[in-house]
Amino acid sequence: MTVPVQRETLVVPARAPARRRSLSWMVGYLFILPAIIGFVVFYLYPALRGLQISFTDWNLLSEPKNVGIANYQEVVRDPRFWSALGITVKYVLWNIPLQTILSLLLAVAMDRLVKSMFVKGLLIVPYLLSNVLVAMIFLWMLDPLLGIVNQWLDLTPIGKQPFFNSAEQAIPTIALVNVWKHMGFNALLFYAGLQAIPRTVYEAAAIDGSSEANTFWRITLPLLRPVTVFVLVTSVIGSFQIFDTVAVATAGGPADATKVLVYYIYQNAFGFFRMGYATAMSMVLFAILILFTLVQMRLLRAGESDLD
């Protein structure tokens, strides 16, 4: 008679993997906790506080008085608000195409011609300078009487130009100043995107007889779409918030030709002591930026990549 042998089975506690996953989540949250605290303290709370102030009449000296949506109704009726918004859009239309195209061309030139890391590092130097310092440098260089640029132009048929002092040239000049400042940084972003494109793709295109121009339009640009979306979204958001260069170089002039929206908000808040109305305009600008961002990400298919 054979006696049945009982086999022991090893039972692994089911909670062990769950505990490890829970510990991993906790460690992950601990790493991002400083960023979350910074976001809440410096972004989320001020934004919510600003939304609250936008429904008040506050001169920074007395207690705020609740006025409901009166500030937003005034924004809709204020012709100077729409004028400032139009000037801001004009600046964006000057700045974004020039900055993006020049940055992309510079990135391609670095990818094809430049191997020195020192030269590539120099491109980031203008971006590291403060906006106020850059504005002061160009204000001196473009001075109609003593500026070095006008001294050179005086030796050519073009002659001296007013630049910041001209209602027609002021916005393009401000755009060129900021293109110079941010072009190198955006070029490095495009350069990083170019480095991520597999070289085998270009080799296959060359075997098929594709020209350089055709390869650029049909391969390089589509594969750079994620980087392009990031550059465009951040550049548009920054361009709509242009302030430093205007405040230093033109102070909204001449004849309000450069009174962009953020400068007009600043005037109402700290010049006319209308903090409630200024905050309401800031909320409207915030909504405009969200709308522009969503439209850009939708049109450029931000969530897709041709490398997959």
C-alpha positions as CSV (number, residue, x, y, z in Angstrom):
1,M,0.0,0.0,0.0
2,T,1.5,3.3,-1.0
3,V,1.1,6.3,1.2
4,P,0.3,9.5,-0.7
5,V,3.0,12.1,-0.3
6,Q,1.8,15.6,0.3
7,R,3.7,18.2,-1.7
8,E,4.3,21.5,-0.1
9,T,3.7,24.5,-2.3
10,L,5.5,27.8,-1.8
11,V,3.0,30.6,-1.2
12,V,4.3,34.0,-2.1
13,P,2.4,36.8,-0.3
14,A,0.4,38.7,-2.9
15,R,0.9,42.0,-1.1
16,A,4.7,42.1,-1.7
17,P,4.6,43.4,-5.3
18,A,1.9,45.9,-4.3
19,R,4.0,47.1,-1.5
20,R,7.0,47.6,-3.8
21,R,4.9,49.5,-6.3
22,S,3.5,51.7,-3.5
23,L,7.0,52.4,-2.2
24,S,8.1,53.3,-5.7
25,W,5.2,55.7,-6.1
26,M,6.1,57.3,-2.7
27,V,9.8,57.7,-3.7
28,G,8.7,59.2,-7.0
29,Y,6.4,61.7,-5.3
30,L,9.2,62.7,-2.9
31,F,11.4,63.5,-5.9
32,I,8.8,65.8,-7.5
33,L,7.6,67.3,-4.2
34,P,9.9,70.4,-4.4
35,A,8.6,71.1,-7.9
36,I,5.0,70.7,-6.7
37,I,5.6,73.0,-3.8
38,G,7.2,75.6,-6.0
39,F,4.3,75.3,-8.5
40,V,1.6,75.7,-5.8
41,V,3.4,78.6,-4.0
42,F,4.6,80.6,-7.0
43,Y,2.0,79.7,-9.7
44,L,-1.2,78.1,-8.6
45,Y,-1.9,80.3,-5.5
46,P,-1.0,83.6,-7.3
47,A,-3.2,82.6,-10.2
48,L,-6.2,81.8,-7.9
49,R,-5.5,85.0,-5.9
50,G,-5.4,87.0,-9.1
51,L,-8.7,85.5,-10.2
52,Q,-10.2,86.6,-6.9
53,I,-8.8,90.1,-7.3
54,S,-10.1,90.4,-10.8
55,F,-13.7,90.7,-9.4
56,T,-12.7,93.6,-7.2
57,D,-12.0,97.3,-7.3
58,W,-8.7,97.7,-5.5
59,N,-6.2,100.6,-5.6
60,L,-3.5,98.8,-3.5
61,L,-4.1,101.2,-0.6
62,S,-7.7,100.6,0.7
63,E,-9.6,97.4,1.1
64,P,-10.8,95.7,-2.2
65,K,-14.4,96.1,-3.0
66,N,-16.3,93.4,-4.8
67,V,-17.7,94.6,-8.2
68,G,-18.6,91.3,-9.8
69,I,-17.9,91.1,-13.5
70,A,-17.7,94.8,-14.0
71,N,-14.0,94.7,-14.7
72,Y,-14.5,92.1,-17.5
73,Q,-17.3,94.2,-19.0
74,E,-14.9,97.1,-19.0
75,V,-12.3,95.0,-20.8
76,V,-14.7,94.3,-23.6
77,R,-15.5,98.0,-24.0
78,D,-12.0,99.3,-23.6
79,P,-10.6,100.4,-27.0
80,R,-7.1,100.8,-25.5
81,F,-7.1,97.1,-24.5
82,W,-7.9,96.0,-28.0
83,S,-5.3,98.3,-29.4
84,A,-2.7,96.9,-27.0
85,L,-3.8,93.4,-28.0
86,G,-3.5,94.2,-31.7
87,I,0.0,95.7,-31.2
88,T,1.0,92.5,-29.3
89,V,-0.3,90.3,-32.1
90,K,1.7,92.4,-34.6
91,Y,4.8,91.8,-32.5
92,V,4.1,88.1,-32.4
93,L,3.7,87.9,-36.2
94,W,7.1,89.6,-36.5
95,N,8.9,87.6,-33.9
96,I,7.7,84.0,-34.2
97,P,8.3,83.4,-38.0
98,L,11.7,85.1,-37.9
99,Q,12.8,83.4,-34.7
100,T,11.6,79.9,-35.7
101,I,13.0,80.0,-39.3
102,L,16.4,81.4,-38.3
103,S,16.7,79.0,-35.4
104,L,16.0,76.0,-37.6
105,L,18.5,77.2,-40.3
106,L,21.1,77.7,-37.6
107,A,20.4,74.2,-36.2
108,V,20.8,72.7,-39.6
109,A,24.1,74.6,-40.1
110,M,25.4,73.3,-36.8
111,D,24.4,69.8,-37.6
112,R,26.1,69.9,-41.0
113,L,29.1,72.2,-40.5
114,V,29.9,72.9,-36.9
115,K,31.6,70.3,-34.7
116,S,33.1,72.5,-32.0
117,M,31.2,72.3,-28.7
118,F,32.7,75.7,-27.8
119,V,31.0,77.3,-30.8
120,K,27.7,75.6,-30.0
121,G,28.0,76.8,-26.4
122,L,28.4,80.4,-27.5
123,L,24.8,80.3,-29.0
124,I,23.3,80.1,-25.5
125,V,25.1,83.2,-24.3
126,P,22.5,85.8,-25.5
127,Y,19.7,83.7,-23.9
128,L,21.5,83.8,-20.5
129,L,21.6,87.6,-20.5
130,S,18.8,89.5,-18.8
131,N,16.1,91.1,-21.0
132,V,16.8,94.5,-19.4
133,L,20.5,94.3,-20.2
134,V,19.9,93.2,-23.8
135,A,17.4,96.1,-24.3
136,M,19.9,98.6,-22.9
137,I,22.7,97.3,-25.1
138,F,20.5,97.6,-28.3
139,L,19.1,101.0,-27.1
140,W,22.7,102.3,-27.1
141,M,23.7,100.5,-30.4
142,L,20.6,101.7,-32.3
143,D,20.7,105.3,-31.0
144,P,19.8,107.6,-33.9
145,L,22.7,110.0,-33.2
146,L,25.5,108.1,-31.4
147,G,24.6,104.5,-32.0
148,I,27.3,102.3,-33.7
149,V,24.8,100.7,-36.1
150,N,23.7,104.1,-37.4
151,Q,27.3,105.2,-37.7
152,W,27.8,102.2,-40.1
153,L,24.5,102.8,-41.9
154,D,25.5,106.5,-42.5
155,L,28.3,105.2,-44.7
156,T,25.8,103.4,-46.9
157,P,23.0,104.6,-49.2
158,I,20.5,103.5,-46.5
159,G,21.5,106.3,-44.1
160,K,20.6,106.6,-40.4
161,Q,17.4,105.0,-39.2
162,P,15.3,106.0,-36.1
163,F,14.6,102.3,-35.1
164,F,13.1,102.6,-31.6
165,N,12.1,106.2,-32.2
166,S,9.9,105.5,-35.2
167,A,6.3,104.4,-34.9
168,E,6.7,102.2,-38.0
169,Q,10.1,100.6,-37.1
170,A,9.7,100.2,-33.3
171,I,7.8,96.9,-33.2
172,P,10.0,95.2,-35.9
173,T,13.1,96.5,-34.0
174,I,11.9,95.1,-30.7
175,A,11.2,91.8,-32.5
176,L,14.7,91.7,-34.0
177,V,16.2,92.3,-30.5
178,N,14.3,89.4,-29.0
179,V,15.0,87.2,-32.1
180,W,18.7,87.8,-31.4
181,K,18.3,86.9,-27.7
182,H,16.3,83.7,-28.1
183,M,17.4,82.3,-31.5
184,G,20.5,80.4,-30.1
185,F,18.5,78.7,-27.4
186,N,15.8,77.5,-29.9
187,A,18.5,76.5,-32.4
188,L,19.9,74.2,-29.7
189,L,16.5,72.6,-29.2
190,F,16.2,72.0,-33.0
191,Y,19.7,70.7,-33.0
192,A,18.9,68.2,-30.3
193,G,15.9,67.1,-32.4
194,L,18.1,66.7,-35.4
195,Q,20.4,64.5,-33.5
196,A,17.5,62.2,-32.5
197,I,16.6,61.5,-36.1
198,P,18.2,58.1,-37.2
199,R,20.9,58.5,-39.8
200,T,19.6,55.4,-41.5
201,V,16.6,57.4,-42.6
202,Y,18.8,59.8,-44.5
203,E,20.9,57.0,-46.0
204,A,17.7,55.3,-47.3
205,A,16.6,58.7,-48.8
206,A,20.0,59.1,-50.5
207,I,19.8,55.6,-52.0
208,D,16.4,56.4,-53.4
209,G,17.9,59.5,-55.1
210,S,16.2,62.1,-52.9
211,S,17.7,65.6,-53.2
212,E,18.8,67.7,-50.2
213,A,15.8,70.0,-50.4
214,N,13.4,67.1,-50.8
215,T,14.9,65.3,-47.9
216,F,14.6,68.4,-45.7
217,W,10.9,69.0,-46.5
218,R,9.7,65.4,-46.5
219,I,11.9,63.8,-43.8
220,T,13.6,66.4,-41.5
221,L,10.7,68.7,-41.0
222,P,8.1,66.0,-40.2
223,L,10.4,64.2,-37.8
224,L,11.1,67.5,-36.1
225,R,7.4,68.1,-35.4
226,P,7.6,67.4,-31.6
227,V,10.4,69.9,-31.1
228,T,8.8,72.4,-33.4
229,V,5.6,72.2,-31.4
230,F,7.5,72.8,-28.2
231,V,9.4,75.7,-29.7
232,L,6.3,77.3,-31.2
233,V,4.2,77.0,-28.1
234,T,6.8,78.3,-25.7
235,S,7.8,81.1,-28.1
236,V,4.2,82.3,-28.6
237,I,3.5,82.3,-24.9
238,G,6.6,84.3,-24.2
239,S,6.0,86.7,-27.1
240,F,2.5,87.6,-25.9
241,Q,4.1,88.5,-22.5
242,I,6.7,90.8,-24.0
243,F,7.4,93.6,-21.5
244,D,11.1,94.1,-20.5
245,T,12.3,95.3,-23.9
246,V,9.3,97.7,-24.3
247,A,9.7,99.1,-20.8
248,V,13.4,99.8,-21.2
249,A,13.6,100.9,-24.9
250,T,10.4,102.7,-25.7
251,A,8.1,102.9,-22.6
252,G,5.2,102.2,-24.9
253,G,6.0,104.9,-27.4
254,P,6.4,106.6,-29.7
255,A,2.7,107.6,-29.8
256,D,1.7,104.3,-28.1
257,A,3.0,102.4,-31.1
258,T,4.7,99.8,-28.8
259,K,2.1,99.8,-25.9
260,V,1.8,96.0,-25.8
261,L,-0.8,94.3,-23.7
262,V,1.4,93.5,-20.7
263,Y,2.8,97.0,-20.6
264,Y,-0.8,98.3,-20.6
265,I,-1.6,95.9,-17.7
266,Y,1.4,97.2,-15.9
267,Q,0.3,100.8,-16.3
268,N,-3.1,100.1,-14.9
269,A,-1.8,98.2,-12.0
270,F,1.1,100.4,-10.8
271,G,0.5,103.6,-12.7
272,F,-3.2,104.2,-12.3
273,F,-3.5,101.9,-9.2
274,R,-6.3,99.9,-10.8
275,M,-5.2,96.4,-9.7
276,G,-8.6,94.8,-10.1
277,Y,-9.0,95.9,-13.7
278,A,-5.3,95.0,-14.5
279,T,-5.8,91.6,-13.0
280,A,-9.0,91.1,-15.1
281,M,-7.0,91.9,-18.2
282,S,-4.4,89.4,-17.1
283,M,-7.0,86.7,-16.8
284,V,-8.2,87.5,-20.3
285,L,-4.6,87.2,-21.6
286,F,-4.3,83.9,-19.7
287,A,-7.5,82.6,-21.5
288,I,-6.1,83.8,-24.9
289,L,-2.8,82.0,-24.3
290,I,-4.6,78.8,-23.4
291,L,-6.7,79.1,-26.6
292,F,-3.6,79.7,-28.8
293,T,-1.8,76.8,-27.1
294,L,-4.7,74.3,-27.7
295,V,-5.1,75.4,-31.3
296,Q,-1.4,75.0,-32.0
297,M,-1.1,71.6,-30.4
298,R,-4.2,70.5,-32.3
299,L,-3.1,71.7,-35.7
300,L,0.5,70.5,-35.2
301,R,-0.6,67.1,-33.8
302,A,1.5,67.5,-30.7
303,G,0.8,64.0,-29.3
304,E,2.1,62.2,-32.4
305,S,5.5,61.4,-33.7
306,D,6.6,60.3,-37.1
307,L,9.5,58.4,-35.6
308,D,7.1,55.7,-34.3
